[in-house]
Structures are given as C-alpha cells and as structure tokens.
Amino acid sequence: MHQAVIAATGLFTPEQSISNEELVVAFNRFVELHNERNAEAIAAGEAEALSPSSPEFIEKASGIKARFVMDKAGILDPEVMTPRIPERSNEELSVLAEMAVKAAKDAIAAWGKDASRIDAVLCAASNMQRAYPAMAIEVQQALGIEGFAFDMNVACSSATFGIKTAADFIASGSARAVLMVNPEICSGHLNFRDRDSHFIFGDVATAVIVERAEDTPAGQGWEILGTKLKTVFSNNIRNNFGFLNRAAPDGIGAKDKLFVQEGRKVFREVVPMVSEMIVEHAGEIGVDPHGLKRMWLHQANINMNEMIGKRVLGRDPQPGENVIILDDYANTSSAGSIIAFHLHHDGFAAGDTGLICSFGAGYSAGTVFVRKR
C-alpha cells in the first residue's frame, strides 16, 4: 500500500464577474417586463406577479456578493437571462476541457514535474458539457498524458469523491500520480429568472494532483490521513436536464430542467448529516475535530458553513479557521472546497491538520482529512 499525498492544486478563474447589484438590476428589469406583459392575467388571478430582488436579500440569504462567469452579457440581458457560449466544432477543444486544462497547467506548474508523469485523469464535476466522449479523456489528450481517464459526477461532492478515487488508485499501485479536475460552468444550469436561486452559482475550474508520498519531496504536500464518502437519496436538490427529460421550446413551464432546490429542507437535513459525518470520521482516524487548524468546506451557503464549522469545532470558528470564498466566487459546485484550499492553505506547520469537505445533491458528502508534511 502506498501513502497518497496532495502534491499540488490549480485554479482557473474567468475574467468576467457579476456583482449582486448588476445581477439585481437585470433581474428586476425582467420582473418588470414579465408583470407588464402578463398584466391582464395577473389582474384576473390567472397568473402571479413576480417579485423583485435586492442585493441585501441575496447577501443575507447566501453570503454571496459576486460571481465569476464565462458570459456576462447574456446573463444580464433581461430578454435572455442565460449565458451565451457558442458551440464549438468537434475538432476544437471544448470550453469545459479548456477551463480544466488551464487549471491543470496551474497545478502542474506548482507541482514542478512534467505532465507525462501523470498516469490517470479524473474529471469530477456536476455540470458536464456532454455525455461522451469523456471530458477527462479530452483533457488527457490536450495535456499529452498516457494512461487512462474518465468522468465522474457526484454533484457538489464530486471533488472529494475524486480525491478519494485518486487516493485509492495511489494506494493500490494503479497509478503513481493522478490529476483530478473540476471544471464547472454552473451558470449554464441556473435559472436566472428564479428569485430564490438566480444568484447562487458561478463558473470556475480547479485541479488537484495526488501522488505517492515517496515521490513527493520531504516537507512538501499534504498527507491524506483519511477519506470518507456518504450518499443519501433526496429530491430536495435536483436538475432534470437532458434529452430524456425535454424542456418546452421556450423553457417556460420546465423549471425542473434547470437547478431547483428546497433550500430550507436542504439546510435542516444536510447540516446535521455533514457535521456528524465529519466528527465520526475524525474519531475513526484518531483526529481531534476541535484541533483542526483549518476547514475548507464546500462553498454552498454562508449560514450552512458557519453552522457546520461551529458544530465540528465545538465553538465559534476564529477568523481564518473556516474558510469562506463565497463572497467573491459564489457557489461553484464541486470546485468550491478546492478553491478555498488552493487560496488559503498558508500558515501550516508540519503536523498541522485540516479538512476538505463537500456536500450537495444526492444527498452526497465527502471528507478528506489532510496533514501538512
């Protein structure tokens, strides 16, 4: 058995960003147009008037202040309200693979080794561009990597499930190094006409390289102390997009073909499930959860993250202990916990422990305890 180490991480951030204020202006104009065009039906009680939003509502509900996106103009056009990302020919690198390659190159540069030393590529994300060929194989080819590659989708928990899979490949000897990428164009699946969720997601890509401990220079990287996965079926977060579940041509009356959730139910059910899972897993591998130096949680909602942090640490987290990047990036699905880890892993001494954790639709949850080497 080989010890697995997180050797490097990478990040690709789109150039375009949308503030809450910009998003609200566009949404409220859409509301005005909708109510004007349906005034008679609304007056007759045949349709409901839509309500406007506000930056204050968004920040209180989520902690989000802005989000990075691949296409700003389409989202902010009240007549469109969706990103406009041109299709590419089959001979061109797809947009999701392009994002993943940029994040991967960032990780490989930090790793300091040639991509040819990677034996496997995993694309772990919740918003895949297509069914096949696998995004991971396209990324593999673009980077000139031998070996094998495949896609995996466990919604917002995809990255921790991917790290677990990579660590298992390392442990079994199936690979010496594994690249795991998380490209997410969440804006392509978000209903920007829904007041309760139009602000939630952003676009980004992250990458993680996991390799054998003996191949990582002493004092570098993060020893993976333990990984644990859990799934419990729930309809409270769902996306029915796909050719087997076709939306109406205009998208009207087909809200379940985009992201939908019962937010309050998710909060009530996921917070205790994840908190208990973290504490239980910590006990199984001999880690004191109260002694964690830092937590890099899935960036779902600031209220959920703060509650989980408090339950795990047994107190209110100190500044920097429970990393929050929601304000700038919003919810980026599988990539959120990796962004937090990538941007805020400084200040660790050898032996300090931390937790990468994700949770989301399924329900799904994954914990990865790490120790600075």
C-alpha positions as CSV (number, residue, x, y, z in Angstrom):
1,M,0.0,0.0,0.0
2,H,1.2,3.5,-0.9
3,Q,0.5,6.7,1.1
4,A,-1.3,9.3,-1.0
5,V,-0.3,12.9,-0.9
6,I,-2.0,16.0,-2.3
7,A,1.1,17.4,-4.1
8,A,-0.4,20.5,-5.9
9,T,-3.5,22.4,-6.8
10,G,-4.5,24.7,-9.6
11,L,-7.2,27.3,-10.3
12,F,-8.7,28.9,-13.4
13,T,-10.9,32.0,-12.8
14,P,-12.9,33.5,-15.6
15,E,-12.2,37.1,-16.5
16,Q,-15.8,38.3,-16.2
17,S,-17.5,38.9,-12.9
18,I,-21.1,39.9,-11.9
19,S,-21.8,41.8,-8.7
20,N,-25.1,41.4,-6.8
21,E,-26.0,44.9,-7.8
22,E,-25.6,44.2,-11.5
23,L,-27.5,40.9,-11.2
24,V,-30.4,42.6,-9.4
25,V,-30.7,45.3,-12.0
26,A,-31.1,42.7,-14.7
27,F,-33.5,40.5,-12.7
28,N,-35.7,43.3,-11.6
29,R,-36.0,44.6,-15.2
30,F,-37.0,41.0,-16.2
31,V,-39.7,41.1,-13.4
32,E,-41.0,44.4,-14.7
33,L,-41.3,43.2,-18.2
34,H,-42.9,39.9,-17.1
35,N,-45.5,41.7,-15.0
36,E,-46.2,44.3,-17.8
37,R,-46.7,41.6,-20.4
38,N,-48.9,39.5,-18.2
39,A,-50.8,42.3,-16.5
40,E,-54.3,41.1,-17.6
41,A,-53.7,37.5,-16.5
42,I,-52.3,38.8,-13.2
43,A,-55.3,41.1,-12.6
44,A,-57.7,38.2,-13.4
45,G,-55.9,35.9,-11.0
46,E,-54.7,33.6,-13.7
47,A,-51.1,34.3,-13.1
48,E,-48.9,35.5,-10.2
49,A,-46.9,38.7,-10.3
50,L,-43.2,38.2,-9.9
51,S,-41.4,40.0,-7.0
52,P,-38.2,42.0,-7.4
53,S,-34.9,41.1,-5.6
54,S,-32.3,43.1,-3.8
55,P,-28.5,42.9,-3.1
56,E,-29.3,42.9,0.6
57,F,-31.6,39.9,0.2
58,I,-29.0,37.9,-1.7
59,E,-26.2,38.6,0.8
60,K,-28.3,37.8,3.8
61,A,-29.6,34.6,2.2
62,S,-26.2,33.3,1.0
63,G,-23.2,35.4,1.9
64,I,-22.6,35.9,-1.8
65,K,-21.5,39.3,-3.1
66,A,-20.3,38.5,-6.7
67,R,-19.6,35.6,-9.0
68,F,-17.3,34.9,-11.9
69,V,-18.9,33.8,-15.2
70,M,-18.0,32.7,-18.6
71,D,-20.5,35.0,-20.3
72,K,-21.7,38.2,-18.5
73,A,-23.7,39.8,-21.3
74,G,-26.2,37.0,-21.8
75,I,-26.9,36.7,-18.1
76,L,-27.5,40.4,-17.7
77,D,-29.8,40.7,-20.7
78,P,-33.4,40.7,-19.4
79,E,-34.6,39.2,-22.7
80,V,-32.1,36.4,-22.5
81,M,-31.1,35.7,-18.8
82,T,-28.7,32.9,-19.7
83,P,-25.1,32.7,-20.7
84,R,-24.4,32.7,-24.5
85,I,-21.5,30.4,-25.1
86,P,-21.0,29.5,-28.8
87,E,-20.8,25.8,-29.6
88,R,-17.5,24.6,-31.0
89,S,-16.7,22.1,-33.7
90,N,-15.8,18.6,-32.7
91,E,-12.3,19.3,-33.8
92,E,-11.9,22.2,-31.3
93,L,-11.1,21.9,-27.6
94,S,-14.4,22.1,-25.8
95,V,-15.0,25.0,-23.4
96,L,-15.2,22.8,-20.3
97,A,-12.0,21.0,-21.3
98,E,-10.3,24.3,-22.0
99,M,-11.1,25.5,-18.5
100,A,-9.9,22.3,-17.0
101,V,-6.6,22.4,-18.9
102,K,-5.9,25.9,-17.7
103,A,-6.5,24.8,-14.0
104,A,-4.4,21.7,-14.6
105,K,-1.5,23.6,-16.1
106,D,-1.6,25.9,-13.0
107,A,-1.4,22.7,-10.8
108,I,1.3,21.1,-12.9
109,A,3.5,24.3,-12.7
110,A,3.1,24.3,-8.9
111,W,4.0,20.6,-8.9
112,G,7.2,21.2,-10.8
113,K,7.1,18.0,-12.8
114,D,6.2,17.1,-16.3
115,A,2.6,16.1,-17.2
116,S,4.0,12.8,-18.7
117,R,4.5,11.6,-15.1
118,I,0.7,11.6,-14.5
119,D,-0.9,8.1,-15.0
120,A,-4.6,9.0,-14.8
121,V,-7.0,11.9,-15.3
122,L,-10.4,12.3,-13.5
123,C,-12.9,14.9,-14.4
124,A,-15.1,15.2,-11.4
125,A,-17.8,17.8,-11.8
126,S,-21.6,18.3,-11.6
127,N,-22.2,20.2,-14.9
128,M,-20.7,18.1,-17.7
129,Q,-20.8,19.5,-21.2
130,R,-21.7,16.2,-22.8
131,A,-22.2,12.6,-22.2
132,Y,-19.3,11.2,-24.2
133,P,-16.5,11.1,-25.2
134,A,-15.5,11.8,-21.6
135,M,-14.3,15.3,-20.7
136,A,-11.4,13.7,-18.8
137,I,-10.1,11.9,-22.0
138,E,-10.2,15.2,-23.9
139,V,-8.2,16.9,-21.1
140,Q,-5.8,13.9,-21.0
141,Q,-5.1,14.3,-24.8
142,A,-4.7,18.1,-24.5
143,L,-2.0,17.6,-21.8
144,G,-0.2,14.8,-23.5
145,I,-0.8,12.3,-20.7
146,E,-0.7,8.5,-21.2
147,G,-2.7,6.0,-19.1
148,F,-6.5,6.3,-18.6
149,A,-9.1,8.9,-17.9
150,F,-12.8,9.0,-17.0
151,D,-15.6,11.4,-15.8
152,M,-17.5,11.2,-12.6
153,N,-20.5,13.2,-11.3
154,V,-21.5,13.4,-7.7
155,A,-22.9,16.9,-7.9
156,C,-21.2,19.3,-5.5
157,S,-19.3,16.5,-3.8
158,S,-17.5,15.5,-7.0
159,A,-14.1,16.8,-5.9
160,T,-13.9,14.9,-2.6
161,F,-15.2,11.8,-4.3
162,G,-12.5,12.4,-7.0
163,I,-9.7,12.8,-4.4
164,K,-10.9,9.6,-2.7
165,T,-10.8,7.8,-6.0
166,A,-7.3,9.2,-6.8
167,A,-6.0,8.2,-3.4
168,D,-7.3,4.7,-3.8
169,F,-5.5,4.4,-7.2
170,I,-2.3,5.6,-5.5
171,A,-2.7,3.2,-2.5
172,S,-3.4,0.2,-4.8
173,G,-0.4,0.9,-7.1
174,S,-2.7,1.5,-10.1
175,A,-1.1,4.9,-10.6
176,R,1.9,6.9,-9.3
177,A,0.2,10.3,-9.9
178,V,-3.4,11.3,-10.7
179,L,-4.7,14.6,-12.0
180,M,-8.3,15.4,-10.8
181,V,-10.0,18.4,-12.5
182,N,-13.3,20.2,-11.6
183,P,-14.5,22.4,-14.4
184,E,-17.8,24.0,-13.6
185,I,-20.0,26.2,-15.8
186,C,-22.7,26.3,-13.2
187,S,-24.3,29.3,-14.9
188,G,-25.4,27.1,-17.8
189,H,-27.7,25.2,-15.5
190,L,-29.0,28.1,-13.4
191,N,-32.5,29.6,-13.7
192,F,-31.7,33.3,-13.7
193,R,-35.5,34.0,-13.7
194,D,-35.9,32.4,-10.3
195,R,-35.7,34.9,-7.4
196,D,-34.8,32.2,-4.9
197,S,-31.8,30.8,-6.7
198,H,-30.7,33.1,-9.6
199,F,-27.8,34.4,-7.5
200,I,-26.3,31.1,-6.3
201,F,-23.8,29.9,-8.8
202,G,-20.6,31.0,-10.5
203,D,-18.2,29.5,-13.0
204,V,-14.6,28.3,-12.4
205,A,-12.2,25.3,-12.7
206,T,-9.9,23.7,-10.2
207,A,-7.3,20.9,-10.3
208,V,-5.6,18.6,-7.8
209,I,-2.6,16.4,-8.3
210,V,-2.4,13.3,-6.0
211,E,0.8,11.2,-5.9
212,R,2.7,8.7,-3.9
213,A,4.3,10.1,-0.8
214,E,7.7,8.6,-1.8
215,D,7.7,10.7,-4.9
216,T,7.0,14.0,-3.1
217,P,10.0,15.9,-1.7
218,A,10.2,15.8,2.1
219,G,8.2,18.6,3.7
220,Q,6.1,19.3,0.7
221,G,2.5,18.4,0.1
222,W,-0.3,17.2,2.3
223,E,-0.6,13.7,3.6
224,I,-4.1,12.3,3.1
225,L,-5.0,10.9,6.5
226,G,-8.4,9.5,5.6
227,T,-11.3,9.9,3.2
228,K,-14.9,9.0,3.6
229,L,-17.9,9.2,1.4
230,K,-21.7,9.1,2.0
231,T,-24.8,9.3,-0.1
232,V,-28.5,9.5,0.9
233,F,-31.2,9.9,-1.8
234,S,-33.1,13.2,-1.8
235,N,-35.1,15.2,-4.3
236,N,-34.5,18.5,-2.5
237,I,-31.7,19.4,-4.9
238,R,-32.4,18.4,-8.5
239,N,-31.6,19.1,-12.1
240,N,-33.6,17.1,-14.8
241,F,-31.7,18.5,-17.8
242,G,-31.2,16.0,-20.6
243,F,-32.7,14.7,-23.8
244,L,-34.7,12.1,-21.9
245,N,-36.4,15.0,-20.0
246,R,-37.0,17.6,-22.6
247,A,-37.9,21.1,-21.8
248,A,-40.6,23.1,-23.7
249,P,-39.1,25.0,-26.6
250,D,-39.2,28.3,-24.8
251,G,-38.2,26.8,-21.4
252,I,-41.4,28.1,-19.8
253,G,-43.1,25.5,-17.5
254,A,-39.9,23.5,-17.4
255,K,-38.2,24.8,-14.3
256,D,-37.1,21.4,-13.2
257,K,-34.9,21.1,-16.3
258,L,-32.6,23.6,-14.6
259,F,-31.3,23.8,-11.0
260,V,-34.0,23.6,-8.4
261,Q,-33.9,23.1,-4.6
262,E,-35.9,23.2,-1.4
263,G,-33.4,25.4,0.4
264,R,-34.8,25.2,3.9
265,K,-35.2,21.4,3.8
266,V,-31.6,21.1,2.5
267,F,-30.3,23.2,5.4
268,R,-32.2,21.2,8.0
269,E,-31.2,17.9,6.7
270,V,-27.6,18.4,5.3
271,V,-26.1,20.4,8.2
272,P,-26.6,17.7,10.9
273,M,-25.7,14.9,8.4
274,V,-22.4,16.5,7.4
275,S,-21.5,17.7,10.9
276,E,-22.0,14.2,12.3
277,M,-20.1,12.6,9.5
278,I,-17.1,14.9,10.0
279,V,-16.9,14.2,13.7
280,E,-17.5,10.5,13.3
281,H,-14.8,10.2,10.6
282,A,-12.3,12.2,12.7
283,G,-12.8,9.8,15.5
284,E,-12.3,6.8,13.3
285,I,-8.8,8.0,12.2
286,G,-7.8,9.5,15.5
287,V,-8.1,13.2,14.6
288,D,-9.4,15.7,17.2
289,P,-12.0,17.7,15.3
290,H,-11.7,20.5,17.8
291,G,-8.0,20.8,16.9
292,L,-8.3,21.3,13.2
293,K,-6.3,24.3,12.1
294,R,-8.5,25.0,9.1
295,M,-11.7,23.8,7.4
296,W,-12.2,24.1,3.6
297,L,-15.8,23.4,3.2
298,H,-18.0,23.3,0.1
299,Q,-19.0,26.9,-0.5
300,A,-22.8,26.4,-0.6
301,N,-24.2,29.0,1.7
302,I,-22.5,31.0,4.5
303,N,-25.2,30.1,7.0
304,M,-24.6,26.3,6.4
305,N,-20.9,26.7,6.5
306,E,-20.9,28.7,9.7
307,M,-23.2,26.2,11.4
308,I,-21.2,23.2,10.3
309,G,-18.0,24.9,11.4
310,K,-19.4,25.6,14.9
311,R,-20.7,22.1,15.3
312,V,-17.4,20.5,14.3
313,L,-15.1,22.7,16.2
314,G,-17.4,22.9,19.3
315,R,-17.2,26.7,19.3
316,D,-17.5,29.7,17.0
317,P,-14.6,29.4,14.5
318,Q,-11.9,32.0,14.8
319,P,-11.1,34.2,11.7
320,G,-9.4,32.0,9.1
321,E,-10.3,28.7,10.6
322,N,-13.5,28.1,8.5
323,V,-12.5,29.5,5.0
324,I,-15.2,31.4,3.1
325,I,-14.7,32.4,-0.5
326,L,-18.4,32.7,-1.3
327,D,-18.4,36.4,-1.3
328,D,-16.2,36.6,-4.5
329,Y,-16.9,33.2,-6.2
330,A,-20.4,32.3,-5.1
331,N,-21.3,28.6,-5.1
332,T,-19.0,26.9,-7.7
333,S,-20.3,23.4,-7.0
334,S,-17.6,20.7,-6.9
335,A,-14.8,23.3,-7.1
336,G,-15.7,25.4,-4.0
337,S,-13.8,23.5,-1.4
338,I,-10.8,23.2,-3.7
339,I,-10.8,27.0,-4.4
340,A,-10.8,27.5,-0.6
341,F,-7.9,25.1,-0.1
342,H,-5.9,26.4,-3.0
343,L,-6.2,30.1,-1.9
344,H,-5.9,29.6,1.8
345,H,-3.5,26.8,2.8
346,D,-0.8,29.1,4.1
347,G,0.5,29.2,7.7
348,F,0.6,25.4,8.3
349,A,3.5,23.9,10.2
350,A,4.4,20.2,9.8
351,G,1.9,18.0,11.5
352,D,-1.0,20.6,11.4
353,T,-4.3,19.1,10.3
354,G,-7.1,20.4,8.2
355,L,-10.3,19.2,6.5
356,I,-11.5,19.4,2.9
357,C,-15.2,18.6,2.9
358,S,-18.0,18.8,0.3
359,F,-21.7,18.2,0.3
360,G,-24.6,18.6,-2.1
361,A,-27.2,17.0,-4.3
362,G,-27.9,13.3,-3.8
363,Y,-27.5,13.9,-1.0
364,S,-23.8,13.4,-1.2
365,A,-20.9,14.2,1.2
366,G,-17.2,13.6,1.3
367,T,-14.5,14.2,3.9
368,V,-10.7,14.4,3.2
369,F,-8.6,14.9,6.3
370,V,-5.1,16.2,5.5
371,R,-1.9,16.8,7.4
372,K,0.9,19.1,6.4
373,R,4.1,17.1,5.7
